[in-house]
Amino acid sequence: MTTKSLDIAAVDLFCGAAGLSLGLRESGIAIAGGVDLDPACRYPFEANIGAKFLEGDVCDLSAQTVAEMYGTARIRVLAGCAPCQPFSGYTTKRRGIDPRWQLLLEFLRIVQQAKPEIVTLENVPRLVHLPLWSEFVLGLEEVGYSVSWDVLDVSKFGVPQQRRRLVLLASRLGAIHLPSPSEGKAPTVKSAIGKLPEIKAGLRNAIDPLHTSRALTPKNLDRIKASKPAGTWREWPEEMRADCHKAKSGKTYPSVYGRMSWDKPSPTITTQFYGFGNGRFGHPEQDRAITLREGAVLQSFPIDFKFAPSDSKLNFRAIGRLIGNAVPPSLAKAIGTTIVEHARAYAA
């Protein structure tokens, strides 16, 4: 049975820059539409996926609207990655209960009312330690879903990055399992971005506007020149160290102002990966932070993926947020492949 004959389609809630949709589509799942509150997500979703984008708050979204987006699809997949920040360790320690946790329960509401055949969710590992997670899983089971979830290392699914993510799959068709890790060595920084054109700090590539690196202050230029791949600021001369490094609390963050290593996966790509001082985001050889395009490739986006119109003003903060918050497409493809295999087994 071919994927087309399965007639399987997905709606992507909290679709962001379409990393999840891209991976699902590459696995053979049609994308029926995406929903996000952020208007900046419209362009990458529509330009790269070519499906309907609905700008709006999931809290105001009706299950009927979602059901209508699928059209006549035989097997419906509801996918989503609720904003991660409310569930991060930093946020939960500082604020306790965050009102944005309601977004996960709104996702559950839509599942319980629309009853898609398959559900997938991706988020930060911290979520499993919150009472909200048990409520979410139980809510799925109460309406007939078989549920499987675990924290996965994305580098084992073709993503050249050290990143751990919570992945859930649930099905009304029958027992479902999570994707199996790839065999062999994880992809490295060099295998991902080693052949991209050389560029200096503060300059942009003439062909690809996203292959642009932030400028460095003279002090930070001296710092990165003194940095070794996988090294730390502790190797710098004393006069180069920032005030925060000299404070007792700063000594616990050795990777800040660090260079990546060619022969390892990159560190987790955050929303501010384009800043040399924001983490280990220095290029392994060139004296600069990684570019927006390099960050996207390390998230496993294809080299030609479009995040903003080519004639728009480059906004590091906006595009960095889209890239850093995205579901890595290679992980999403592995999830989608598992969904397709599961659907084929039960639809035969």
Secondary structure, DSSP 8 states (H G I E B T S, - for coil): --HHHHTEEEEEET-TTSHHHHHHHHTT-EEEEEEES-GGGHHHHHHHH-SEEEES-GGG--HHHHHHHTTT-SEEEEEE---SGGGSHHHHHHHSS-GGGHHHHHHHHHHHHH--SEEEEEE-GGGGGSHHHHHHHHHHHHTT-EEEEEEEEGGGGT-SB--EEEEEEEESSS--------SS----HHHHHTTS----TT-B-SS-TTSB-----HHHHHHHHT--BT--GGGS-GGGS-HHHHSGGGGG-TTTT-B--TTS-B----TTTT-GGGSS-B-SSSSSB--HHHHHHHTT--TT--SS-TTS---HHHHHHHHHHS--HHHHHHHHHHHHHHHHHHH-
